[in-house]
Amino acid sequence: MNKNLTIKMGNCNHRRYLGELIEIVRSGEIKPTEILTKREPLTDVIAAYKAFDERQPGWMKVELMPHRH
């Protein structure tokens, strides 16, 4: 405070686009699962976050699953 700092961040108004996005997925035009680069069990969430944070190869779009099929 009182240091004349400016903080900027981006935040999408996702609620504005949610209905349209759901329709695009529902129609099959886009398949969100096709952009996933990894699927990991929720039990390994700490290790998964570390790998993502370290920007290890393949850790772009990750699905954390409650249990492995």
N, CA, C and O atoms as a Maestro MAE file, in Angstrom:
{
 s_m_m2io_version
 :::
 2.0.0
}

f_m_ct {
 s_m_title
 :::
 protein
 m_atom[276] {
  # First column is atom index #
  i_m_mmod_type
  r_m_x_coord
  r_m_y_coord
  r_m_z_coord
  i_m_residue_number
  s_m_chain_name
  s_m_pdb_residue_name
  s_m_pdb_atom_name
  i_m_atomic_number
  :::
  1 25 0.839 -1.176 0.000 1 A "MET " " N  " 7
  2 3 0.000 0.000 0.000 1 A "MET " " CA " 6
  3 2 0.887 1.243 0.000 1 A "MET " " C  " 6
  4 15 1.971 1.248 0.583 1 A "MET " " O  " 8
  5 25 0.421 2.267 -0.646 2 A "ASN " " N  " 7
  6 3 1.127 3.550 -0.744 2 A "ASN " " CA " 6
  7 2 2.456 3.446 -1.489 2 A "ASN " " C  " 6
  8 15 3.346 4.267 -1.264 2 A "ASN " " O  " 8
  9 25 2.610 2.466 -2.363 3 A "LYS " " N  " 7
  10 3 3.839 2.315 -3.135 3 A "LYS " " CA " 6
  11 2 3.591 2.532 -4.621 3 A "LYS " " C  " 6
  12 15 4.482 2.293 -5.436 3 A "LYS " " O  " 8
  13 25 2.397 2.979 -4.983 4 A "ASN " " N  " 7
  14 3 2.041 3.238 -6.367 4 A "ASN " " CA " 6
  15 2 2.227 1.996 -7.255 4 A "ASN " " C  " 6
  16 15 2.748 2.095 -8.366 4 A "ASN " " O  " 8
  17 25 1.803 0.849 -6.764 5 A "LEU " " N  " 7
  18 3 1.898 -0.399 -7.511 5 A "LEU " " CA " 6
  19 2 0.627 -0.617 -8.315 5 A "LEU " " C  " 6
  20 15 -0.463 -0.234 -7.891 5 A "LEU " " O  " 8
  21 25 0.776 -1.233 -9.471 6 A "THR " " N  " 7
  22 3 -0.363 -1.591 -10.300 6 A "THR " " CA " 6
  23 2 -0.347 -3.105 -10.503 6 A "THR " " C  " 6
  24 15 0.668 -3.676 -10.903 6 A "THR " " O  " 8
  25 25 -1.450 -3.730 -10.229 7 A "ILE " " N  " 7
  26 3 -1.573 -5.171 -10.438 7 A "ILE " " CA " 6
  27 2 -2.600 -5.384 -11.531 7 A "ILE " " C  " 6
  28 15 -3.724 -4.887 -11.453 7 A "ILE " " O  " 8
  29 25 -2.201 -6.132 -12.557 8 A "LYS " " N  " 7
  30 3 -3.114 -6.435 -13.660 8 A "LYS " " CA " 6
  31 2 -3.214 -7.950 -13.806 8 A "LYS " " C  " 6
  32 15 -2.231 -8.673 -13.643 8 A "LYS " " O  " 8
  33 25 -4.395 -8.401 -14.110 9 A "MET " " N  " 7
  34 3 -4.575 -9.826 -14.355 9 A "MET " " CA " 6
  35 2 -5.708 -10.007 -15.341 9 A "MET " " C  " 6
  36 15 -6.564 -9.135 -15.495 9 A "MET " " O  " 8
  37 25 -5.703 -11.136 -16.000 10 A "GLY " " N  " 7
  38 3 -6.771 -11.432 -16.942 10 A "GLY " " CA " 6
  39 2 -7.780 -12.363 -16.304 10 A "GLY " " C  " 6
  40 15 -7.425 -13.273 -15.554 10 A "GLY " " O  " 8
  41 25 -9.001 -12.128 -16.603 11 A "ASN " " N  " 7
  42 3 -10.044 -13.016 -16.128 11 A "ASN " " CA " 6
  43 2 -11.187 -12.966 -17.131 11 A "ASN " " C  " 6
  44 15 -11.780 -11.914 -17.371 11 A "ASN " " O  " 8
  45 25 -11.470 -14.079 -17.690 12 A "CYS " " N  " 7
  46 3 -12.526 -14.187 -18.687 12 A "CYS " " CA " 6
  47 2 -13.891 -14.177 -18.000 12 A "CYS " " C  " 6
  48 15 -14.063 -14.769 -16.934 12 A "CYS " " O  " 8
  49 25 -14.839 -13.512 -18.608 13 A "ASN " " N  " 7
  50 3 -16.216 -13.559 -18.118 13 A "ASN " " CA " 6
  51 2 -16.822 -14.866 -18.613 13 A "ASN " " C  " 6
  52 15 -17.640 -14.868 -19.533 13 A "ASN " " O  " 8
  53 25 -16.418 -15.980 -17.998 14 A "HIS " " N  " 7
  54 3 -16.796 -17.307 -18.486 14 A "HIS " " CA " 6
  55 2 -18.301 -17.547 -18.476 14 A "HIS " " C  " 6
  56 15 -18.801 -18.303 -19.310 14 A "HIS " " O  " 8
  57 25 -19.017 -16.941 -17.581 15 A "ARG " " N  " 7
  58 3 -20.474 -17.160 -17.546 15 A "ARG " " CA " 6
  59 2 -21.145 -16.641 -18.807 15 A "ARG " " C  " 6
  60 15 -22.178 -17.161 -19.229 15 A "ARG " " O  " 8
  61 25 -20.559 -15.623 -19.403 16 A "ARG " " N  " 7
  62 3 -21.103 -15.076 -20.641 16 A "ARG " " CA " 6
  63 2 -21.052 -16.109 -21.773 16 A "ARG " " C  " 6
  64 15 -21.938 -16.142 -22.627 16 A "ARG " " O  " 8
  65 25 -20.024 -16.940 -21.773 17 A "TYR " " N  " 7
  66 3 -19.795 -17.884 -22.868 17 A "TYR " " CA " 6
  67 2 -20.231 -19.311 -22.544 17 A "TYR " " C  " 6
  68 15 -20.237 -20.164 -23.431 17 A "TYR " " O  " 8
  69 25 -20.589 -19.582 -21.312 18 A "LEU " " N  " 7
  70 3 -20.850 -20.949 -20.878 18 A "LEU " " CA " 6
  71 2 -21.950 -21.639 -21.678 18 A "LEU " " C  " 6
  72 15 -21.766 -22.778 -22.108 18 A "LEU " " O  " 8
  73 25 -23.068 -20.993 -21.884 19 A "GLY " " N  " 7
  74 3 -24.162 -21.615 -22.633 19 A "GLY " " CA " 6
  75 2 -23.757 -21.993 -24.046 19 A "GLY " " C  " 6
  76 15 -24.069 -23.086 -24.518 19 A "GLY " " O  " 8
  77 25 -23.059 -21.084 -24.721 20 A "GLU " " N  " 7
  78 3 -22.593 -21.353 -26.087 20 A "GLU " " CA " 6
  79 2 -21.579 -22.494 -26.100 20 A "GLU " " C  " 6
  80 15 -21.615 -23.349 -26.986 20 A "GLU " " O  " 8
  81 25 -20.681 -22.509 -25.126 21 A "LEU " " N  " 7
  82 3 -19.675 -23.576 -25.071 21 A "LEU " " CA " 6
  83 2 -20.316 -24.935 -24.815 21 A "LEU " " C  " 6
  84 15 -19.919 -25.933 -25.417 21 A "LEU " " O  " 8
  85 25 -21.288 -24.976 -23.941 22 A "ILE " " N  " 7
  86 3 -21.984 -26.239 -23.671 22 A "ILE " " CA " 6
  87 2 -22.660 -26.754 -24.936 22 A "ILE " " C  " 6
  88 15 -22.616 -27.951 -25.221 22 A "ILE " " O  " 8
  89 25 -23.282 -25.859 -25.694 23 A "GLU " " N  " 7
  90 3 -23.936 -26.269 -26.948 23 A "GLU " " CA " 6
  91 2 -22.917 -26.802 -27.949 23 A "GLU " " C  " 6
  92 15 -23.187 -27.796 -28.623 23 A "GLU " " O  " 8
  93 25 -21.766 -26.172 -28.060 24 A "ILE " " N  " 7
  94 3 -20.724 -26.617 -28.992 24 A "ILE " " CA " 6
  95 2 -20.254 -28.018 -28.617 24 A "ILE " " C  " 6
  96 15 -20.048 -28.863 -29.488 24 A "ILE " " O  " 8
  97 25 -20.085 -28.262 -27.321 25 A "VAL " " N  " 7
  98 3 -19.671 -29.598 -26.862 25 A "VAL " " CA " 6
  99 2 -20.801 -30.596 -27.077 25 A "VAL " " C  " 6
  100 15 -20.568 -31.702 -27.564 25 A "VAL " " O  " 8
  101 25 -22.021 -30.213 -26.718 26 A "ARG " " N  " 7
  102 3 -23.178 -31.105 -26.862 26 A "ARG " " CA " 6
  103 2 -23.380 -31.527 -28.314 26 A "ARG " " C  " 6
  104 15 -23.734 -32.676 -28.582 26 A "ARG " " O  " 8
  105 25 -23.158 -30.606 -29.254 27 A "SER " " N  " 7
  106 3 -23.362 -30.906 -30.671 27 A "SER " " CA " 6
  107 2 -22.254 -31.793 -31.253 27 A "SER " " C  " 6
  108 15 -22.396 -32.340 -32.346 27 A "SER " " O  " 8
  109 25 -21.162 -31.927 -30.517 28 A "GLY " " N  " 7
  110 3 -20.046 -32.742 -31.007 28 A "GLY " " CA " 6
  111 2 -19.067 -31.961 -31.859 28 A "GLY " " C  " 6
  112 15 -18.103 -32.531 -32.371 28 A "GLY " " O  " 8
  113 25 -19.297 -30.663 -32.023 29 A "GLU " " N  " 7
  114 3 -18.391 -29.827 -32.812 29 A "GLU " " CA " 6
  115 2 -16.988 -29.801 -32.196 29 A "GLU " " C  " 6
  116 15 -15.983 -29.793 -32.907 29 A "GLU " " O  " 8
  117 25 -16.943 -29.789 -30.888 30 A "ILE " " N  " 7
  118 3 -15.671 -29.822 -30.161 30 A "ILE " " CA " 6
  119 2 -15.740 -30.956 -29.153 30 A "ILE " " C  " 6
  120 15 -16.763 -31.142 -28.494 30 A "ILE " " O  " 8
  121 25 -14.666 -31.709 -29.030 31 A "LYS " " N  " 7
  122 3 -14.562 -32.783 -28.048 31 A "LYS " " CA " 6
  123 2 -13.453 -32.409 -27.064 31 A "LYS " " C  " 6
  124 15 -12.274 -32.566 -27.380 31 A "LYS " " O  " 8
  125 25 -13.812 -31.918 -25.880 32 A "PRO " " N  " 7
  126 3 -12.814 -31.455 -24.928 32 A "PRO " " CA " 6
  127 2 -11.757 -32.503 -24.569 32 A "PRO " " C  " 6
  128 15 -10.613 -32.153 -24.276 32 A "PRO " " O  " 8
  129 25 -12.130 -33.772 -24.590 33 A "THR " " N  " 7
  130 3 -11.167 -34.817 -24.226 33 A "THR " " CA " 6
  131 2 -10.013 -34.914 -25.220 33 A "THR " " C  " 6
  132 15 -8.953 -35.446 -24.886 33 A "THR " " O  " 8
  133 25 -10.207 -34.409 -26.430 34 A "GLU " " N  " 7
  134 3 -9.143 -34.487 -27.437 34 A "GLU " " CA " 6
  135 2 -7.973 -33.548 -27.146 34 A "GLU " " C  " 6
  136 15 -6.889 -33.723 -27.702 34 A "GLU " " O  " 8
  137 25 -8.180 -32.555 -26.280 35 A "ILE " " N  " 7
  138 3 -7.083 -31.638 -25.978 35 A "ILE " " CA " 6
  139 2 -6.303 -32.045 -24.727 35 A "ILE " " C  " 6
  140 15 -5.289 -31.429 -24.401 35 A "ILE " " O  " 8
  141 25 -6.774 -33.080 -24.028 36 A "LEU " " N  " 7
  142 3 -6.066 -33.519 -22.827 36 A "LEU " " CA " 6
  143 2 -4.716 -34.110 -23.187 36 A "LEU " " C  " 6
  144 15 -4.595 -34.883 -24.137 36 A "LEU " " O  " 8
  145 25 -3.707 -33.738 -22.422 37 A "THR " " N  " 7
  146 3 -2.365 -34.272 -22.647 37 A "THR " " CA " 6
  147 2 -2.000 -35.337 -21.619 37 A "THR " " C  " 6
  148 15 -1.070 -36.115 -21.831 37 A "THR " " O  " 8
  149 25 -2.726 -35.371 -20.513 38 A "LYS " " N  " 7
  150 3 -2.475 -36.361 -19.458 38 A "LYS " " CA " 6
  151 2 -3.761 -36.648 -18.714 38 A "LYS " " C  " 6
  152 15 -4.650 -35.802 -18.618 38 A "LYS " " O  " 8
  153 25 -3.840 -37.859 -18.191 39 A "ARG " " N  " 7
  154 3 -4.905 -38.253 -17.258 39 A "ARG " " CA " 6
  155 2 -4.207 -38.895 -16.067 39 A "ARG " " C  " 6
  156 15 -3.429 -39.837 -16.219 39 A "ARG " " O  " 8
  157 25 -4.491 -38.383 -14.905 40 A "GLU " " N  " 7
  158 3 -3.829 -38.872 -13.699 40 A "GLU " " CA " 6
  159 2 -4.864 -39.138 -12.615 40 A "GLU " " C  " 6
  160 15 -5.899 -38.473 -12.567 40 A "GLU " " O  " 8
  161 25 -4.588 -40.117 -11.733 41 A "PRO " " N  " 7
  162 3 -5.523 -40.373 -10.635 41 A "PRO " " CA " 6
  163 2 -5.481 -39.242 -9.611 41 A "PRO " " C  " 6
  164 15 -4.429 -38.650 -9.367 41 A "PRO " " O  " 8
  165 25 -6.612 -38.956 -9.028 42 A "LEU " " N  " 7
  166 3 -6.717 -37.901 -8.027 42 A "LEU " " CA " 6
  167 2 -5.831 -38.187 -6.815 42 A "LEU " " C  " 6
  168 15 -5.423 -37.265 -6.108 42 A "LEU " " O  " 8
  169 25 -5.540 -39.454 -6.579 43 A "THR " " N  " 7
  170 3 -4.693 -39.824 -5.439 43 A "THR " " CA " 6
  171 2 -3.267 -39.311 -5.590 43 A "THR " " C  " 6
  172 15 -2.547 -39.220 -4.596 43 A "THR " " O  " 8
  173 25 -2.841 -38.976 -6.802 44 A "ASP " " N  " 7
  174 3 -1.492 -38.453 -7.042 44 A "ASP " " CA " 6
  175 2 -1.502 -36.961 -7.341 44 A "ASP " " C  " 6
  176 15 -0.644 -36.474 -8.076 44 A "ASP " " O  " 8
  177 25 -2.460 -36.231 -6.782 45 A "VAL " " N  " 7
  178 3 -2.629 -34.825 -7.131 45 A "VAL " " CA " 6
  179 2 -1.395 -33.983 -6.788 45 A "VAL " " C  " 6
  180 15 -1.064 -33.067 -7.540 45 A "VAL " " O  " 8
  181 25 -0.719 -34.260 -5.699 46 A "ILE " " N  " 7
  182 3 0.465 -33.472 -5.323 46 A "ILE " " CA " 6
  183 2 1.578 -33.683 -6.337 46 A "ILE " " C  " 6
  184 15 2.192 -32.716 -6.789 46 A "ILE " " O  " 8
  185 25 1.846 -34.926 -6.699 47 A "ALA " " N  " 7
  186 3 2.877 -35.216 -7.700 47 A "ALA " " CA " 6
  187 2 2.484 -34.632 -9.054 47 A "ALA " " C  " 6
  188 15 3.337 -34.122 -9.780 47 A "ALA " " O  " 8
  189 25 1.198 -34.702 -9.397 48 A "ALA " " N  " 7
  190 3 0.732 -34.150 -10.668 48 A "ALA " " CA " 6
  191 2 0.928 -32.639 -10.692 48 A "ALA " " C  " 6
  192 15 1.381 -32.086 -11.695 48 A "ALA " " O  " 8
  193 25 0.590 -31.972 -9.598 49 A "TYR " " N  " 7
  194 3 0.767 -30.522 -9.553 49 A "TYR " " CA " 6
  195 2 2.238 -30.147 -9.672 49 A "TYR " " C  " 6
  196 15 2.572 -29.181 -10.357 49 A "TYR " " O  " 8
  197 25 3.115 -30.887 -9.024 50 A "LYS " " N  " 7
  198 3 4.559 -30.606 -9.119 50 A "LYS " " CA " 6
  199 2 5.036 -30.748 -10.562 50 A "LYS " " C  " 6
  200 15 5.777 -29.898 -11.055 50 A "LYS " " O  " 8
  201 25 4.620 -31.809 -11.237 51 A "ALA " " N  " 7
  202 3 5.022 -32.019 -12.631 51 A "ALA " " CA " 6
  203 2 4.508 -30.882 -13.514 51 A "ALA " " C  " 6
  204 15 5.231 -30.392 -14.382 51 A "ALA " " O  " 8
  205 25 3.264 -30.463 -13.294 52 A "PHE " " N  " 7
  206 3 2.689 -29.357 -14.047 52 A "PHE " " CA " 6
  207 2 3.447 -28.064 -13.748 52 A "PHE " " C  " 6
  208 15 3.791 -27.317 -14.664 52 A "PHE " " O  " 8
  209 25 3.706 -27.804 -12.474 53 A "ASP " " N  " 7
  210 3 4.394 -26.589 -12.053 53 A "ASP " " CA " 6
  211 2 5.824 -26.526 -12.610 53 A "ASP " " C  " 6
  212 15 6.325 -25.447 -12.925 53 A "ASP " " O  " 8
  213 25 6.463 -27.675 -12.726 54 A "GLU " " N  " 7
  214 3 7.826 -27.743 -13.281 54 A "GLU " " CA " 6
  215 2 7.818 -27.729 -14.806 54 A "GLU " " C  " 6
  216 15 8.871 -27.773 -15.443 54 A "GLU " " O  " 8
  217 25 6.630 -27.668 -15.380 55 A "ARG " " N  " 7
  218 3 6.444 -27.641 -16.835 55 A "ARG " " CA " 6
  219 2 7.110 -28.838 -17.533 55 A "ARG " " C  " 6
  220 15 7.750 -28.704 -18.576 55 A "ARG " " O  " 8
  221 25 6.932 -29.995 -16.917 56 A "GLN " " N  " 7
  222 3 7.462 -31.208 -17.532 56 A "GLN " " CA " 6
  223 2 6.706 -31.471 -18.830 56 A "GLN " " C  " 6
  224 15 5.537 -31.102 -18.946 56 A "GLN " " O  " 8
  225 25 7.356 -32.102 -19.808 57 A "PRO " " N  " 7
  226 3 6.707 -32.364 -21.094 57 A "PRO " " CA " 6
  227 2 5.387 -33.132 -20.929 57 A "PRO " " C  " 6
  228 15 5.299 -34.077 -20.145 57 A "PRO " " O  " 8
  229 25 4.377 -32.710 -21.674 58 A "GLY " " N  " 7
  230 3 3.092 -33.390 -21.657 58 A "GLY " " CA " 6
  231 2 2.116 -32.906 -20.605 58 A "GLY " " C  " 6
  232 15 0.989 -33.397 -20.546 58 A "GLY " " O  " 8
  233 25 2.511 -31.966 -19.783 59 A "TRP " " N  " 7
  234 3 1.661 -31.499 -18.688 59 A "TRP " " CA " 6
  235 2 1.024 -30.157 -19.036 59 A "TRP " " C  " 6
  236 15 1.293 -29.152 -18.379 59 A "TRP " " O  " 8
  237 25 0.182 -30.138 -20.067 60 A "MET " " N  " 7
  238 3 -0.487 -28.902 -20.485 60 A "MET " " CA " 6
  239 2 -1.936 -28.873 -20.012 60 A "MET " " C  " 6
  240 15 -2.345 -27.967 -19.287 60 A "MET " " O  " 8
  241 25 -2.696 -29.862 -20.425 61 A "LYS " " N  " 7
  242 3 -4.113 -29.969 -20.051 61 A "LYS " " CA " 6
  243 2 -4.285 -31.322 -19.374 61 A "LYS " " C  " 6
  244 15 -4.227 -32.363 -20.029 61 A "LYS " " O  " 8
  245 25 -4.495 -31.305 -18.077 62 A "VAL " " N  " 7
  246 3 -4.498 -32.534 -17.291 62 A "VAL " " CA " 6
  247 2 -5.870 -32.774 -16.675 62 A "VAL " " C  " 6
  248 15 -6.485 -31.865 -16.117 62 A "VAL " " O  " 8
  249 25 -6.331 -34.001 -16.784 63 A "GLU " " N  " 7
  250 3 -7.568 -34.412 -16.135 63 A "GLU " " CA " 6
  251 2 -7.196 -35.222 -14.905 63 A "GLU " " C  " 6
  252 15 -6.495 -36.228 -15.008 63 A "GLU " " O  " 8
  253 25 -7.663 -34.788 -13.743 64 A "LEU " " N  " 7
  254 3 -7.462 -35.549 -12.512 64 A "LEU " " CA " 6
  255 2 -8.715 -36.367 -12.272 64 A "LEU " " C  " 6
  256 15 -9.801 -35.816 -12.093 64 A "LEU " " O  " 8
  257 25 -8.562 -37.685 -12.268 65 A "MET " " N  " 7
  258 3 -9.709 -38.585 -12.183 65 A "MET " " CA " 6
  259 2 -9.840 -39.155 -10.769 65 A "MET " " C  " 6
  260 15 -8.833 -39.467 -10.135 65 A "MET " " O  " 8
  261 25 -11.062 -39.291 -10.275 66 A "PRO " " N  " 7
  262 3 -11.259 -39.852 -8.939 66 A "PRO " " CA " 6
  263 2 -10.700 -41.267 -8.797 66 A "PRO " " C  " 6
  264 15 -10.216 -41.630 -7.725 66 A "PRO " " O  " 8
  265 25 -10.757 -42.052 -9.835 67 A "HIS " " N  " 7
  266 3 -10.188 -43.400 -9.827 67 A "HIS " " CA " 6
  267 2 -9.829 -43.770 -11.258 67 A "HIS " " C  " 6
  268 15 -10.414 -43.265 -12.216 67 A "HIS " " O  " 8
  269 25 -8.870 -44.649 -11.380 68 A "ARG " " N  " 7
  270 3 -8.426 -45.086 -12.696 68 A "ARG " " CA " 6
  271 2 -9.324 -46.197 -13.222 68 A "ARG " " C  " 6
  272 15 -9.708 -47.104 -12.483 68 A "ARG " " O  " 8
  273 25 -9.654 -46.117 -14.508 69 A "HIS " " N  " 7
  274 3 -10.513 -47.145 -15.140 69 A "HIS " " CA " 6
  275 2 -9.651 -48.239 -15.710 69 A "HIS " " C  " 6
  276 15 -10.169 -49.198 -16.283 69 A "HIS " " O  " 8
  :::
 }
 m_bond[275] {
  # First column is bond index #
  i_m_from
  i_m_to
  i_m_order
  :::
  1 1 2 1
  2 2 3 1
  3 3 4 2
  4 3 5 1
  5 5 6 1
  6 6 7 1
  7 7 8 2
  8 7 9 1
  9 9 10 1
  10 10 11 1
  11 11 12 2
  12 11 13 1
  13 13 14 1
  14 14 15 1
  15 15 16 2
  16 15 17 1
  17 17 18 1
  18 18 19 1
  19 19 20 2
  20 19 21 1
  21 21 22 1
  22 22 23 1
  23 23 24 2
  24 23 25 1
  25 25 26 1
  26 26 27 1
  27 27 28 2
  28 27 29 1
  29 29 30 1
  30 30 31 1
  31 31 32 2
  32 31 33 1
  33 33 34 1
  34 34 35 1
  35 35 36 2
  36 35 37 1
  37 37 38 1
  38 38 39 1
  39 39 40 2
  40 39 41 1
  41 41 42 1
  42 42 43 1
  43 43 44 2
  44 43 45 1
  45 45 46 1
  46 46 47 1
  47 47 48 2
  48 47 49 1
  49 49 50 1
  50 50 51 1
  51 51 52 2
  52 51 53 1
  53 53 54 1
  54 54 55 1
  55 55 56 2
  56 55 57 1
  57 57 58 1
  58 58 59 1
  59 59 60 2
  60 59 61 1
  61 61 62 1
  62 62 63 1
  63 63 64 2
  64 63 65 1
  65 65 66 1
  66 66 67 1
  67 67 68 2
  68 67 69 1
  69 69 70 1
  70 70 71 1
  71 71 72 2
  72 71 73 1
  73 73 74 1
  74 74 75 1
  75 75 76 2
  76 75 77 1
  77 77 78 1
  78 78 79 1
  79 79 80 2
  80 79 81 1
  81 81 82 1
  82 82 83 1
  83 83 84 2
  84 83 85 1
  85 85 86 1
  86 86 87 1
  87 87 88 2
  88 87 89 1
  89 89 90 1
  90 90 91 1
  91 91 92 2
  92 91 93 1
  93 93 94 1
  94 94 95 1
  95 95 96 2
  96 95 97 1
  97 97 98 1
  98 98 99 1
  99 99 100 2
  100 99 101 1
  101 101 102 1
  102 102 103 1
  103 103 104 2
  104 103 105 1
  105 105 106 1
  106 106 107 1
  107 107 108 2
  108 107 109 1
  109 109 110 1
  110 110 111 1
  111 111 112 2
  112 111 113 1
  113 113 114 1
  114 114 115 1
  115 115 116 2
  116 115 117 1
  117 117 118 1
  118 118 119 1
  119 119 120 2
  120 119 121 1
  121 121 122 1
  122 122 123 1
  123 123 124 2
  124 123 125 1
  125 125 126 1
  126 126 127 1
  127 127 128 2
  128 127 129 1
  129 129 130 1
  130 130 131 1
  131 131 132 2
  132 131 133 1
  133 133 134 1
  134 134 135 1
  135 135 136 2
  136 135 137 1
  137 137 138 1
  138 138 139 1
  139 139 140 2
  140 139 141 1
  141 141 142 1
  142 142 143 1
  143 143 144 2
  144 143 145 1
  145 145 146 1
  146 146 147 1
  147 147 148 2
  148 147 149 1
  149 149 150 1
  150 150 151 1
  151 151 152 2
  152 151 153 1
  153 153 154 1
  154 154 155 1
  155 155 156 2
  156 155 157 1
  157 157 158 1
  158 158 159 1
  159 159 160 2
  160 159 161 1
  161 161 162 1
  162 162 163 1
  163 163 164 2
  164 163 165 1
  165 165 166 1
  166 166 167 1
  167 167 168 2
  168 167 169 1
  169 169 170 1
  170 170 171 1
  171 171 172 2
  172 171 173 1
  173 173 174 1
  174 174 175 1
  175 175 176 2
  176 175 177 1
  177 177 178 1
  178 178 179 1
  179 179 180 2
  180 179 181 1
  181 181 182 1
  182 182 183 1
  183 183 184 2
  184 183 185 1
  185 185 186 1
  186 186 187 1
  187 187 188 2
  188 187 189 1
  189 189 190 1
  190 190 191 1
  191 191 192 2
  192 191 193 1
  193 193 194 1
  194 194 195 1
  195 195 196 2
  196 195 197 1
  197 197 198 1
  198 198 199 1
  199 199 200 2
  200 199 201 1
  201 201 202 1
  202 202 203 1
  203 203 204 2
  204 203 205 1
  205 205 206 1
  206 206 207 1
  207 207 208 2
  208 207 209 1
  209 209 210 1
  210 210 211 1
  211 211 212 2
  212 211 213 1
  213 213 214 1
  214 214 215 1
  215 215 216 2
  216 215 217 1
  217 217 218 1
  218 218 219 1
  219 219 220 2
  220 219 221 1
  221 221 222 1
  222 222 223 1
  223 223 224 2
  224 223 225 1
  225 225 226 1
  226 226 227 1
  227 227 228 2
  228 227 229 1
  229 229 230 1
  230 230 231 1
  231 231 232 2
  232 231 233 1
  233 233 234 1
  234 234 235 1
  235 235 236 2
  236 235 237 1
  237 237 238 1
  238 238 239 1
  239 239 240 2
  240 239 241 1
  241 241 242 1
  242 242 243 1
  243 243 244 2
  244 243 245 1
  245 245 246 1
  246 246 247 1
  247 247 248 2
  248 247 249 1
  249 249 250 1
  250 250 251 1
  251 251 252 2
  252 251 253 1
  253 253 254 1
  254 254 255 1
  255 255 256 2
  256 255 257 1
  257 257 258 1
  258 258 259 1
  259 259 260 2
  260 259 261 1
  261 261 262 1
  262 262 263 1
  263 263 264 2
  264 263 265 1
  265 265 266 1
  266 266 267 1
  267 267 268 2
  268 267 269 1
  269 269 270 1
  270 270 271 1
  271 271 272 2
  272 271 273 1
  273 273 274 1
  274 274 275 1
  275 275 276 2
  :::
 }
}
